[in-house]
Amino acid sequence: MITANDLKVQGIKAIHNELQENHEAIISYRGKPQYVVIDFKKFEELRAFELDKAYLETMEDIKQGRYKTLSADEHIEELLNEL
């Protein structure tokens, strides 16, 4: 774990060193974990996982009939009614 003060003093080097030992660098502020830094490759993997999950959920919604078809005008009208 990196403290906010360590980050202030060491900068990116503190993050780099932590990522050499761990999969993520947790940054604490006032003694509590506040932020997580991961390397960009891991971020891309997590983002791809999120997109795959969203796709599978959407396909399941379609399979279960949990959707509706609207024209552009109907969709805009629905959005305006929600405001």
Secondary structure, 3 states (H helix, E strand, C coil): CEEHHHHHHHCHHHHHHHHHHCCEEEEEECCEEEEEEECHHHHHHHHHHHHHHHHHHHHHHHHHCCCCCCCHHHHHHHHHHHC
